[in-house]
Amino acid sequence: MSAAPTAAILDYDAGNVRSAKRGLDAAGARAVITDDPGVAARSDVLVVPGVGHFSTCLAQLRRSGLEQVVSAFIAEQRPVFGICVGMQLLYERSEEGDEPGLGLLPGVVQRFPAEAVVPHMGWDLVHPAAGRDEDPLLAGVAGQRLYFVHSYYAVPLADAHVVGRCAYGGVDFPCLVREGSVVGTQFHPEKSGPVGQQLLRNWIAGL
């Protein structure tokens, strides 16, 4: 994709869409915040932010009519980027409520162990998953600290889609995933300074 891609940041009352727009614009996209399924469907890429409760976010995404757009993008292998809970929604289900996830990724989302201080909040190290040291998404990112704020983490049934990991609360969990045209981060690249910008640029460069 040679020209700057149009990135539709989905506004379904479940994310910090303004910081996502600033991050995507700075990384070279032409970002627009929208709650209109038609506008989202015509964009080059979708960005699915998510802050809060898994089931609440899913219910709001479904009520907005935007879930159908996300599902269509996935089916058509068009680019989607999920942030924080937006990444968790890609899995089959979560302990945080009864709404079924989008089911793109095999696995579930569960709460950190009782002995861990939650939320996991602040800057933490991202390291490559096994065999992913040379993954282009991690160029300039691996071994760096990015910004996290979450109490739940993904537990994959298979690891083929896991690109990056982070260790916290006695758990080594996926924090960067990719399946086909879909990428997700547990951290917030839009709040992670130059390293987050590098991750977004890596993603856009690969479109």
C-alpha positions in Angstrom: 0.0 0.0 0.0 2.0 3.0 -1.3 -0.2 5.9 -0.3 -1.0 6.7 3.3 -3.8 4.3 4.3 -7.1 5.6 5.6 -7.5 4.2 9.1 -11.0 4.1 10.6 -10.8 4.2 14.4 -14.0 2.7 15.6 -15.8 4.9 18.1 -18.1 2.5 20.0 -17.8 4.2 23.5 -15.1 1.7 24.5 -11.7 3.4 23.9 -9.5 6.4 23.9 -10.1 7.2 20.3 -8.4 10.6 20.3 -5.0 9.3 21.4 -5.4 6.5 18.9 -6.0 9.0 16.1 -2.9 11.0 17.1 -0.8 7.9 17.2 -2.0 6.7 13.8 -1.6 10.1 12.2 1.9 10.4 13.5 2.8 7.0 12.2 1.8 7.9 8.6 -1.9 7.0 8.3 -4.8 9.2 7.6 -6.9 8.4 10.6 -10.6 9.2 11.1 -12.7 8.5 14.2 -16.1 7.1 13.2 -19.1 5.3 14.5 -20.6 5.0 11.0 -20.4 1.4 9.7 -20.4 2.7 6.1 -17.5 5.0 6.6 -15.6 2.2 8.4 -16.3 -0.3 5.6 -14.8 2.1 3.0 -11.5 2.6 4.9 -8.3 0.8 4.1 -7.8 -0.4 7.6 -9.7 -0.7 10.9 -8.4 0.1 14.3 -10.4 -1.4 17.2 -9.5 0.3 20.5 -10.8 -1.1 23.8 -10.7 0.1 27.4 -12.8 -1.5 30.1 -14.8 -4.7 30.5 -14.6 -7.4 27.8 -18.3 -8.2 27.6 -19.3 -4.5 27.8 -17.0 -3.7 24.9 -18.3 -6.5 22.8 -21.9 -5.7 23.5 -21.3 -2.0 22.5 -19.5 -3.1 19.4 -22.4 -5.3 18.4 -25.1 -2.7 19.2 -23.2 -0.1 17.1 -23.3 -2.3 14.0 -19.5 -2.2 13.8 -19.0 -5.8 14.7 -20.2 -6.8 11.2 -17.7 -4.5 9.6 -14.9 -6.0 11.7 -16.0 -9.5 10.8 -16.2 -8.6 7.1 -12.6 -7.2 7.2 -11.4 -10.4 8.8 -13.2 -12.6 6.3 -11.9 -10.5 3.4 -8.3 -10.5 4.8 -8.3 -6.7 5.1 -6.1 -5.1 7.8 -7.4 -4.8 11.3 -5.5 -3.6 14.4 -6.9 -4.3 17.9 -5.6 -2.4 20.9 -5.8 -3.6 24.5 -9.3 -5.1 25.0 -9.5 -4.7 21.2 -6.9 -7.4 21.0 -8.6 -9.6 23.6 -11.9 -9.5 21.6 -10.1 -11.5 18.9 -10.2 -14.6 21.2 -13.0 -17.0 21.8 -14.1 -15.8 25.2 -13.1 -14.2 28.4 -13.6 -14.7 32.2 -14.7 -11.1 32.2 -18.3 -11.7 31.2 -20.4 -14.0 29.1 -20.3 -12.4 25.7 -18.5 -14.6 23.1 -15.5 -13.1 21.5 -14.9 -12.7 17.8 -13.2 -16.2 17.7 -10.4 -15.4 15.3 -7.7 -16.6 17.7 -7.8 -19.9 19.5 -7.8 -19.3 23.2 -9.4 -17.5 26.1 -8.8 -14.4 28.2 -8.4 -14.7 32.0 -7.6 -12.6 35.0 -4.0 -12.4 36.4 -3.4 -14.7 39.4 -4.7 -13.5 42.8 -1.2 -12.8 44.0 -0.5 -10.3 41.2 -1.2 -6.6 41.7 -3.8 -5.5 39.2 -4.2 -3.7 37.0 -0.8 -4.3 35.4 -0.2 -0.6 34.7 2.9 1.2 33.4 5.9 0.5 31.2 7.1 -3.0 30.7 9.4 -5.0 28.5 8.2 -6.7 25.3 10.3 -9.6 24.0 9.9 -11.8 20.9 8.0 -15.0 21.1 9.9 -18.2 20.2 11.2 -18.0 16.7 10.0 -14.4 16.2 13.2 -12.5 16.8 13.3 -11.2 13.1 9.6 -10.4 12.8 9.3 -7.0 11.1 6.7 -5.9 13.5 9.3 -6.1 16.3 12.0 -4.0 14.5 13.1 -1.4 17.0 10.5 -2.6 19.5 11.8 -5.9 20.9 13.5 -5.5 24.2 11.9 -2.1 24.7 9.3 -0.9 27.2 5.8 -0.1 26.2 2.7 1.1 28.1 0.3 -1.4 29.6 -2.9 -1.1 31.6 -5.0 -4.3 32.0 -6.1 -6.9 34.5 -6.7 -9.8 32.1 -4.5 -11.5 29.6 -4.8 -13.9 26.7 -4.2 -17.6 27.1 -3.8 -19.1 23.6 -4.6 -22.7 22.8 -1.9 -22.5 20.1 1.1 -20.1 19.8 1.5 -19.7 16.1 -0.1 -16.3 16.1 1.9 -14.9 19.0 4.7 -12.4 18.0 5.6 -10.7 21.2 5.3 -11.5 24.9 5.5 -9.7 28.3 6.1 -11.1 31.8 4.1 -9.9 34.8 2.5 -11.4 37.9 4.2 -14.7 37.4 2.7 -15.0 33.9 4.4 -14.8 30.5 1.6 -13.6 28.3 1.1 -12.6 24.6 1.2 -8.9 24.1 1.6 -8.7 20.3 -0.3 -11.1 18.0 -0.9 -11.5 14.3 -3.2 -13.8 12.3 -3.4 -13.1 8.6 -4.2 -9.5 8.1 -5.1 -8.9 11.8 -2.7 -7.5 14.4 -3.4 -7.0 18.1 -1.4 -5.4 21.0 -2.1 -5.8 24.7 -0.1 -2.6 25.2 -1.1 0.8 24.0 1.2 1.8 21.1 -0.4 5.2 20.9 0.6 5.9 24.5 4.1 4.3 24.3 6.1 7.2 22.9 8.7 6.7 20.1 8.7 2.9 20.6 5.0 2.7 20.1 5.3 5.0 17.1 7.9 2.6 15.7 5.5 -0.4 16.1 2.7 1.5 14.3 5.1 2.5 11.5 6.2 -1.2 11.2 2.6 -2.2 10.8 1.8 0.4 8.3 4.9 -0.4 6.3 3.8 -4.0 6.0 0.3 -3.2 4.6 
